[in-house]
Structure formats: structure tokens, C-alpha cells
């Protein structure tokens, strides 16, 4: 009887040991969760002229390093399009966009650290006659905006960040404006508030 009991125990030990091992997974197990929201001020170019952008982003932070969220921006200042309307009036350019944001934060507990991510989505671009708010030639656009940045932990619930972005716009084309006029490198100043 003792021999049978020992044999059964010997056979079950590897089974229990195997059952307690954690399986390998593609994504790390979530040990902490947080989030942030951030207003953004940006500067780049539209139609080869200086362009100011405002916007925001925010997301869910997993394990202090991985962010899933959303963001967007819009052109703030008036920039002339190429050519004039048939009535001889100037056109100004408008652009709004937003989408899904994915971000990686390297060594987030350090005072200063780098991060990188991308935004992919869409929006609309349009023209408007100078001095009016009437939109014309409005078209939907695809936007892809990868970025890399540096941020500083100011206080526990705030980080100050700067990024270099490349805004790729596709899908706009008419006599006054093309997609490549909306595509450019830009720099952003970001004020992040949340639980990191």
C-alpha cells in the first residue's frame, strides 16, 4: 500500500508543478494601471508656411510603460492656399484630425526619459474664403503621425514633454491644395496630467 501511495504521489508532483507555472504570453501581465490627459501645442508647416496646431491626447497606461488611447489636432492660424477662387478671393486652409494612439514609455520612473508612439486615423481638410467661415472643397483625409519625445516628471501627477512628429496626410487633392502640402515635420509641447 505504501508503495502504491508513493507511486501515485510521485506521478502527481510533476502535474501540480506544471499547473502552477505561468504560460508565456505575447503581452506582459498587467500589474498596474493608470491614465493621462494632455493638451498639446504644436508648430510645423502647411503649404510650406509656418503653422500652429492645438490639440490633445490621452490614454490608458499599462504597467507604467504602454499607452493605448487617442488624440488629435487642428490647424489654428490662417494659411493661404495656392491660387485664388474664380471670384478672385483668397482661400485659407483648414485641417482637423484624430485617431488611435499607441505609445511606449522607456524607464518612466527616471526624472527624464524618452518615449515614442504613433497616431493613426483620419480627419478632414478644407478651404474657406478669406474673411468667412464657409467651408468649400472639404475632403476626408487619412493621417499617420509617428513621434518620438522626451519628458520630465515635474510632480507625481504631471509630466512636461516635447516631441518631434512627422504628420503624413493622404487623400486630399484639388487645384488649390494637395496632400503633400499638409504633410510635414512638426514639434509639440505637451502637458500631461494623470496617474502614471
LINNOR-V909720 format. One line per field, one symbol per residue. phi: phi as a letter, one per 30 degrees, with the letter a starting at -180 (. if undefined). burial: # if it has 9 or more other C-alpha atoms within 8 Angstrom, else .. Layout:
# LINNOR-V909720
phi: ???
burial: ???
This chain:
# LINNOR-V909720
phi: .dddddddddddedddddddddddbdcdddcabaaabadbcbbabbhibebcbblaaaaccchibcbbabaaabdcddbdddibdedicdcccbabaaldcbbbcchdddebacbbaacbaalbbacbdeibcddbhdbdbcbbbdababbbddbecbbcbbbccbcccbjcaadcabeddcdadbbbcbccblcc
burial: ................................###############...#########################...###..#....#################..#...##################.....#..################...################...###################.#
